[in-house]
Amino acid sequence: MKHDRVEQFIERHNLLDENAVVVVGVSGGSDSIALLHYLWTIKDKWELTLVAAHVDHMFRGKESYEDLLFVKNFCENHSIQFEGISVDVPGFIEKHHVSSQVAARICRYEFYDRVLEKYNGDYLALAHHADDQVETMLMRMVRGSYGQSLAGIPVKRPYNNATLIRPFLCLTKVEIEEYIEECNLSFRVDPSNNKDDYQRNRFRHHILPFLKKENPNVSERFQTLSELLSDDQKLLEDYAEKELQRVLIAKTDTRIVFAINEFKRIPISLQRRGIHLILKYLYKVIPSNIATIHINQLLSLLDHEHPSGILHFPKGLIVTKSYNQCILAIEPKAEKKERVFNPYTLAVPGEVNVASSFSIKAEWIDSIPEKIDGIDFFICYAEEIALPIHIRRRKTGDRMTVKGMKGTKKIKDIFIDKKVPRDERDAWPIVEDANGHILWLPCLKKSAYSLEGHKNEESNSHLYLLLQYISYNKEL
Ligand SMILES: Nc1ncnc2c1ncn2[C@@H]1O[C@H](COP(=O)(O)OP(=O)(O)OP(=O)(O)O)[C@@H](O)[C@H]1O
């Protein structure tokens, strides 16, 4: 009965081909032992070549090595090819400062890659089941995930040159246990599955039993919902892709430019997905620290009446609005180095090319214009500053007067407040006058000398200094 259900599921989702090489991730626990056994029972019918891949995470010393021996032994008894490895995951955690679960997953997938390559594998089969699906979908909802991620664990997805499949998503944990009993299979028990330290275990132990009481078929319902959501997401992503292609102005591996007015005519749901697609172009996998809050900030920057603006996001992503163009760019490390510049003296009128990507322009003006071109600008009374103007890097102890604040503020604190990454601070241009008064940190902060927001005082004719930050995106 369960056999039939799994086979129907495999056929409905096209999870296998005849003659395929299937690498199965086997921990030795009940789920993956049941999956390996199930695939072994259909092996001849489908003419499959099976390879079991096991990773000993070295979390539990001798005990976890025994898991490896257990899986190896199971494979020998069933004439299944076995590949096993012991990986120093605790050492990996210490070196890379990641959680134990993330580290274990990274090490496992690295090993799967090697085994897939060695056997020229067509499929990587993992034993996630329908209860895992409920937990995953609920955890993602609670975390505030959005889009494809809300659809939970996919039944099938491309994986390197192979396809990752999860044939047991149609079975609940209880059904797998029944299968284990029917086939009289033994398996290993990982005691960490019982601990409430992990969020997944808390959902498994506290939320799932409650939901199952409300509806004994809740896992099937969630699996169905996952598949429906996945289809909807796919459709919306296809639409978003088409719309995005229409509004794109330029695209390289590290920089994407689109037309704001055209983008804003797209329905908001596709706008959000469009941004997701851009992030996928840039990073392949959307970085987990670029979240909905960032997408919202980006959308409000586009809506804001000011023609220019800049946002610094995690992972070196810089979003720049300049009139009708929005540029999302990963700041390349090489460019960062290049932006560490030597001091310059700025003549008025004049312009200095501070780095390949930007210059600062200076001129005298006799009235404050309504609108000023460029990404950022600074205006002050000519009489209040001493020439020449210098553009230099930061120095220890640099301070600046800030509007609405008595005294001065440390430049270092401004960098911290504005969340400027440490390695960008040395490259940030600091504009100061001949008396050593810091006037302006372009794109970041203006000093109390700034007249931004002031109207022209009609009775007094004044001379003003206008400084403009001009950015060049040479690759576009
Ligand atoms: N140590 C391991 N080596 C190889 N594959 C693994 C290992 N641990 C987990 N997997 C694979 O990844 C899947 C998901 O892992 P997860 O930790 O969520 O499951 P699990 O509770 O360990 O499952 P199981 O009951 O199979 O032990 C497993 O079903 C299995 O296919």
The ligand as a Gaussian input file, in Angstrom:
#p B3LYP/6-31G(d) Opt

LIG

0 1
 N       25.076000      11.790000       8.256000
 C       24.437000      11.738000       7.100000
 N       25.018000      11.195000       6.010000
 C       24.387000      11.142000       4.839000
 N       23.160000      11.638000       4.636000
 C       22.510000      12.179000       5.675000
 C       23.125000      12.279000       6.948000
 N       22.273000      12.899000       7.791000
 C       21.185000      13.171000       7.069000
 N       21.294000      12.738000       5.804000
 C       20.286000      12.834000       4.719000
 O       19.673000      14.096000       4.800000
 C       18.291000      13.940000       5.068000
 C       17.818000      15.024000       5.983000
 O       18.581000      15.053000       7.142000
 P       17.932000      15.281000       8.550000
 O       19.006000      15.510000       9.514000
 O       16.843000      16.266000       8.396000
 O       17.259000      13.876000       8.729000
 P       17.471000      12.770000       9.802000
 O       16.581000      13.049000      10.954000
 O       18.919000      12.571000      10.073000
 O       16.878000      11.554000       8.951000
 P       17.139000      10.037000       9.167000
 O       15.968000       9.502000       9.933000
 O       17.298000       9.501000       7.806000
 O       18.378000       9.886000       9.963000
 C       18.158000      12.557000       5.666000
 O       16.862000      12.083000       5.452000
 C       19.196000      11.801000       4.897000
 O       18.707000      11.446000       3.605000

